[in-house]
C-alpha cells in the first residue's frame, strides 16, 4: 500500500498550489536565476489568475498528500493526440528523496495511460542547471534538445527538453 495519495486539483485549489510553489520555487532556483527573474517567473506561472487560466486551458493539476499534508503537485497538458506535456512537478523540500517525486511522476504516467491507452509520448522541459534532470533520467526520460528561450522582461530560460515513450 502506497503511503502517498493523489487528488485532482479544483479551480479553488489555486491558493494551495501557489503556497506549495512558494515553498519550492525560490529554493530550487536560487542558484540558477537572479531574484528578479525568480519573482518574474513565479508570478507568470503562479499568480492566481495565471493558475486559473492554465486550468481553463486544459492543464490538469494534481496534488500529492501524505495523509492530510499536501507535499507537492504536478500538471499535465495534452498538446497533441499522442503528446502529453508534464508542465510542472514540484515537491516541498522536506519530501525530496523520500519517494514522493517518484510517486507523482508515476501517477502522471498512469493518468496519461488512462486517458490515452494507446502508445504516446510524455515530454517536459527543465532548466539545464536543475538537478532534477538526474531524477527524470532515472525515471526513464531522455534528453533530446536544449535551447535558450526568451521569456519576457529580458529574461532567458536555459531549457533542457526531455521525453519518454509511454
SVG drawing of the C-alpha trace seen along z (x, -y; Angstrom):
<svg xmlns="http://www.w3.org/2000/svg" viewBox="-13 -44 37 46">
<polyline fill="none" stroke="black" stroke-width="0.4" points="0.0,0.0 1.4,-3.4 1.8,-5.9 1.0,-8.8 -2.3,-9.8 -3.2,-12.0 -6.2,-14.0 -7.2,-16.2 -7.0,-19.9 -10.0,-22.1 -10.1,-25.7 -10.4,-26.6 -7.0,-25.0 -5.1,-27.8 -4.1,-29.3 -2.8,-25.9 -0.8,-25.3 0.6,-28.8 1.5,-28.1 3.3,-24.8 5.1,-26.5 6.3,-29.3 7.9,-26.7 9.7,-25.0 10.3,-27.7 12.8,-30.0 14.8,-27.2 15.0,-25.2 16.2,-28.1 18.1,-30.4 21.4,-29.3 20.2,-29.4 18.3,-32.7 18.5,-36.2 16.0,-37.2 14.3,-39.4 14.0,-36.6 12.7,-34.2 10.0,-36.7 9.0,-37.4 8.7,-33.7 6.9,-32.8 4.2,-35.5 3.9,-34.4 3.1,-30.9 1.6,-31.1 -0.4,-34.3 -3.9,-33.2 -5.3,-34.4 -2.5,-32.6 -3.2,-29.3 -6.9,-29.7 -6.1,-30.4 -3.9,-27.3 -6.7,-25.2 -9.2,-26.7 -6.9,-25.9 -6.9,-22.2 -3.9,-21.8 -4.8,-19.1 -3.3,-19.7 -2.9,-17.0 -1.9,-17.4 0.1,-14.8 -0.7,-14.1 0.9,-12.3 -2.2,-11.6 -3.7,-15.1 -0.4,-17.0 0.0,-18.3 3.6,-17.8 3.7,-18.6 1.9,-18.8 2.1,-18.3 0.2,-19.4 -0.3,-17.7 -1.4,-19.2 -2.4,-17.1 -0.8,-19.1 -1.4,-16.6 -3.3,-13.4 -0.2,-11.4 1.7,-14.0 1.3,-14.9 3.4,-17.6 4.4,-17.4 4.2,-21.2 5.1,-21.1 6.3,-18.6 7.4,-20.1 7.8,-18.8 8.4,-20.7 12.0,-20.2 11.2,-18.0 9.7,-15.4 12.5,-15.2 14.4,-11.9 11.5,-10.1 9.9,-8.5 7.3,-11.3 8.6,-12.6 8.6,-9.1 5.0,-8.7 4.0,-11.9 5.9,-11.0 4.4,-7.5 1.0,-8.9 1.3,-11.3 2.1,-8.3 -0.9,-6.3 -3.2,-9.3 -1.9,-9.6 -2.4,-5.8 -6.0,-6.0 -6.7,-9.0 -4.8,-7.6 -4.4,-3.8 -2.5,-3.7 1.2,-4.4 2.1,-8.0 4.8,-10.3 5.4,-12.5 7.7,-15.5 8.9,-18.2 11.4,-21.0 13.6,-21.7 16.4,-24.2 19.7,-22.8 21.2,-23.6 18.4,-21.9 19.5,-18.8 16.0,-17.3 17.4,-16.3 19.0,-13.3 15.7,-12.4 13.9,-12.5 16.7,-10.4 16.3,-7.8 12.6,-7.7 13.3,-6.8 13.3,-10.2 15.9,-11.1 17.3,-14.5 16.6,-15.4 17.2,-19.1 18.5,-22.2 17.7,-25.9 17.9,-29.3 14.4,-30.8 13.4,-34.4 10.5,-34.5 9.9,-38.3 11.3,-41.3 14.8,-40.4 15.0,-37.1 16.0,-33.8 15.2,-30.2 18.0,-27.7 15.9,-24.7 16.7,-21.0 13.9,-19.1 13.2,-15.5 10.8,-12.9 9.8,-9.3 7.5,-6.9 4.6,-5.6"/>
</svg>
